[in-house]
Each structure stands twice: as structure tokens, then as C-alpha cells.
């Protein structure tokens, strides 16, 4: 498949890139990791004003409608700039609530979706048995268990993940039961597909940022009196990273067009593995400075590691992709 973004989509990506480039996101990421959410919330409001979260909210609830291609475009830029916060989880929560509304449970959507679209609310979403990301920063904490969908009263103790800006916590028991029945499981599956798509796009952006920073670094660094970038082994390593990322790009946008769970899973594992491989190459080519937390490279390196297993491990996504090829996968969402 040949997939090219149209002029409006390219302009949307450029506007987000320019906005985030001027926002000093590394400082916001470090503040978020330390538990200070104020700079990140300012960034969140600007993303909402640009319409990012509205892309996963039906027009009925003050959104732009469900636009997965545009969402993927946006999340590539969010990954490129290492934007902190439960951005993927807010999308998953919005899709889940919208799907419940379509299945005859409009109450939670009417109550919560306008706030998510406008950025006034920050949501996180805990699938059954899993911790929620950045629950200490969220104003809406949704949790799914065998009984249904809950609006949790708050998070439990917060734990730091491999990416210090990704803080994990279990949802507290109890709270308000928003919906029950088989429609909750169906809505959760659709939310999972959108979460994987957004994670794949975010990972692609992370990989592109790591590649760009590494190319610039090896062009400046010299050894034996010549730029490191002139060494054949270095060129080969960077070329491999670029090919992997560019191979992931059409899979991502092809999956956004179909939203078939198997295709989304394939895009997720491909983009995340490409970003992780690029991170490893970037770390090696930067040398010792790449290991220091003070150096900005670490913000993208740890994010690539964390996204690799978010919303489905590589093994889980490969199994779903293979099941789809064999015809045994779930129906399209």
C-alpha cells in the first residue's frame, strides 16, 4: 500500500511540531517525573486547544469525530517531543466511553467526554489487572474488572517505571459503577486497538527523534581527526535504524485506515521494536554520555523501552497479528 498524508494532515503535523519545539518539553518531562504536573498540564491544555484529544471523541460529545489517521499523525509528534502524561490512556478512555454510548450506555459519555475533548479533564484507564499510568495526575480514573467499568475513587501508592516520567499506580477498590454487562468488554477491546495505535505512533516519533539526535551527534563528534559519522560501521547502524522506522510508518498508517486489531497489533510491535532498536543504537553511538540522566537523550531512550511493552508485549502483539493472518483473529473493531 502506498500511503501519503494529504496537505491538511501534513500541516497539522507541522503545527504540532512547531508548538512542541517551542514548549521546552524536556523540562516538563523532568518536572512530571518529580511529581510536579503544572508544566505538563500547561502543555496538555495547548494540545487540547490544537484538537488532539478531540480526535478520539464523537462529535455528539464536542469532539472532532473518530479520526484514527489524524490521531496517528498527532501522536508521532507527541513521541518526537517526548510529551509526558497519560495521553494514550486519555484516548483509550475516550474511545471506551464513546463505544459504550454507541452500545446504549450514553450516561458516562455525556458526563465525561466533553471534558476529555476540551482538555479540562485528564483521564487514565486501567485494564483489568493492570496498573494505571499517571493516576496521580488524572482527574478521571477508569478501571475495568469482571463486574464492569468503574470510576475509581483514586490511585493507590505510586511506583516509578523504567521511564521516570511514567508513574504507575493501581486503582483503589470501590468507586462508582458506570456500566456493566458484555458491552463493557466489547468497548474495552475497541479502546485497546486505539491505545495500541496511539502507542505505535508515539513510539515511531520517539524513534525518529532518537535517530535525528544521533545523526547530529556523530556528525559533530570526531575521532582520529575525522567525524564519527564518516565511519562505515556507524553509517550501517544508522541506516538499519532508519530502514526499520521507515518500514514501520506505512504499517502504522495502514492500520489507522483499517483499525483491524491484527493490523494495529502488527503496527504496534513493528514501531515499538524499531524505536527500541534505534534507542540501543543511539546509546551505543553516544557512548558514556548517553547513560547520564542529565543528558536529554535519556528522556527518549527510557520512553522507547517503556512503550515497547505498554498496551501489549511484543509477544502478545505478534500472536494477535499472526492470528489475524490465519483468520482466527477477532473481528474488526
N, C-alpha and C positions, 0 to 999 in steps of 0.2 A: 504494500500500500504506500502510495506517495501522499504524505500529509504536509500541507503548508498552512501556516497561520495566515489569516486574512489581515488586511491593513488595520482594522479596528483592534483585533487581538494583539497585534504587534505594538500598536500604540499604547494599549493597556499595560503590556509588559514593560514598555519603556517608561511609562509614567510611574509605575510602582518602583522600578529600579532607581529612577532619579529621586523619588521621595525617600526611599530607604537609604540610599547612599548619603543623603544629607542629614540623616537622623542619628548618626553615631550609634548604630545598633550594638557594636561590641560593648560599649559602656552599659547599655540597657541589659544586655545578656549577663554581664558580671553583677549588676545590681540585682537582677532577678535571682541569680544563683545564691546571693547573700540574703534573700528573703525580702528585699526592697522592690516592690512591684510598681512603684509610682512611675518610673521612666518607661517601663514596659506597657503600662496602661495608657500612657500618652500615645505610644506607638500603636497600640490596639485601636484607639479612637481614630487615628489617622487612617488605618487600614479599613475600618468600618466606613468612614466617610468616602473612601475610594470604592466602596461597594464589594469588598472581598467576601464578607460573611453573608451578604445578601444573595450570593451566587448559589447557596445551598438552601435557600428559603423560598417557598412558593409565593407567588405574587399576592395570593389571598392574605398572607400574613406579613405584608410590607417588604417582601423580598423581591429579587430580580427574576425568580423562577429557578428551576434546577438546571444549571448550566455547567456540566462537568468539564467541558473543554476549557472554558474561561477560568474555571476553578483551578485546573491543572496549570494554566498559564500563570495565574497568580501565585500558586504555591511553589513553582520553580523559583520565582523571585524571592519569596519568603525564605526558601532554603539558601538561595545565593547570599542572602544577607543575614542568615542565622537568627531570624526573628524568634524571640523567646515566647513562651506561653502555650496554652492548650489550643493552638489554632486548629489542628486536625480534630481534636476532640470536640470543639465547638461545631465544626462541620458535621461530625458524626451525630452529635446531639440534635442538630437542626434537621438532618435527614430523617432520623428516627422519629422525631415529633411530627414532621410532615407526612411520613408514611402512615403513622398511626391515625392522623386526620383523614387520609385517603381511605383508610380501612374502617372508618366510622367512629373514631375516638378523637373528635376535634378539640375537646376541652383543654388538654395540655398544650396543644399547638397555639390556640388562641391566647393562652395565658403567657407563654414563654417565647414564642418565635419572634414577635416584633422586637423584643429586647435584644435577641441574638443578632438579628439583621442590622440593627442600628448601632451595635457595639456597646450599648448601655449595660448589657449582661455579658459575663464571661462564663461559658459552660465547660464542664468536663464530664466525661462519660466513662463509667467503669463497667465493661462487660462482665458477665458472670464469672466470679472467681478471680478477677484481675484487679490490680490497684488502679486508681485514677491518677492521671497526670495533673500536677499543679492544682490539686484540690484546695490547697490553702489560699490560692489566688482567685478561685472561681466563686461566682455568686450563684451559680446553678450547678448542683452536683447530682447527676443522674446515675442510677445504678440499676442493673438488670440482674434478677435472680430467677429461680424456678417459679416464683409466685407472680412476677410481673415487673413493671417498671416503677422505680421509686424515686422520689425527690428526697435525697438523703439529708439529714439534719446537719451534717458537716463531716470533715475528714478526721481520721484518726491520726496517730503520730506520723510525721513527715519523714521520709527517707530520701537521701540523695542518690541518684543513679550514677552510672558511668559518666553521663553528661550532667555536671553540677547544676545546670540551668533546667534540668528536667527532674522535678521533685515529685516523688510518688507517695501516695497515701491510700489506705483502704477507706472506703466509705463507712461511716458509722451505721450501725443497725438501726432499723426503725425509719421514721420519717413518714412521708405521705405517699400512699399507693396511687400512682397516676393512671395506670392501666394494667389490666390482667387479661390472660387468655392467649390463644395461639397467635393472635395478631402481633403481640409483643415480640415473639421470636422471629416472625417474618420481618417486622420492621428493623429488628436488630441486625439481621442478615444484610438488609439493604444498607444500613448505616455502616456495616463492616466494609462493604465494597467501596463506598465513598471514602471511608477512612484510609483504606489501602491505596486508593488512587491519590489522595492528597499526600500521603506519606511518600509514595513513589515520586511524585512531583517535587516534594521538598528535598528528598534525597538527591534527585538529579541536580537541583540547584546547589546543594551542598558540594556535590562532586565537581560541578563546573567552577565554583568558587575556589576550591582546593587546587584544581588544575591551573586556573589563571594565576593564583598567587605563587604556585610553584614555578611556573614558566617564568614569571617575572623575577623570582628569587635566583634561579640558576642562571639567568641572563646577567645578573649583577655580580654574582659570586665568582671569584676567579681561583684557579688552582694551576700551578705550574705556569703562571703568567697568561693563561687564557681563560675565557668564560667557561664555567662548568657546563653550560648548555651546549657547548661545541663537542662534548664527548659523545661518542656513538651510543654507548650504553644508556646514557641519560636520555638521549633522543628516543631510543627504543622504549624506554619505560614510560615516558610521557605520551608517546604515540599510542601505546597499548591502552593507557588510561583514557585518552581522547576517543579512541575507537569504541571502547566499552560504553562510555557515556553517550556517544552519538548513536550507538545501536539501541540504547535504552529509550532515546527520545521518541522514535516512531511507535514503539510498543506502548509508551505512556499515552500518547495522543490517540492511537488506535483504540486503546482500552477506554479512553474517555468518550470516544464516539459510540462504542457499543455498550459499555457498562456491564458486559458479561462477566460474572465473577471469576471465571477461569482466566480470561484475558487480563483482568485487573490484577489477579494474583501473579500472573507471568510478568506484568509490567513492574509490579512491586518488587519481586525478587530480583529482576534484572537491574532495575535502577539502584536498589539498595546495595547489591553486590558490586556494581560498578563504582558507586560512591565510596564504599568501604575499601575496594582495591586502590582507588585513587588516593584515599587518605593514607594508606600504607605507603604508597609511592611517595607522596608528599612528605611524610615523616622521614623516610629514608633519605630523600634528596635534600631536605633541610638540615639534616644532621642533628647535633645536640640541641640546637636552639628550638627545634620542633617539639621537643619534650617539655619545654617550660610553659607553665600555666600563664605566665605574663605575656607570652607571645600570642598574638591573635589567632594564629593557625590552630591552636588547641580548641578554640570555640567550634570550629568546623570539624575537626578531627573527632572529637568526642561525640558530636551530634551524628556524624556518619555511623559511628559504632552503635549508638543507641537506636537510630532509626532502622537499623538492619533487622532488629527483632520486634520492633513496635508493630502492633496490629497483624501479627503473624510472623513466625520464624521463617527463614529460608526453606526449611524442610516442609513446613505446612503449606507455604505458597506454591512450592514445586508440586506437592501432592495434588493441590486443587487444580493447578494448571494441567497436569497430566490427566486428571480425572475428566476435565473438560474436553481434552483431545480425544479421549476414549468414549465420550458420550455419556459418562457416568456422573458428570458434574451436576451441580444444582441448576435449575432453570435461571434464565437471565432475570436480573432484578429490574 
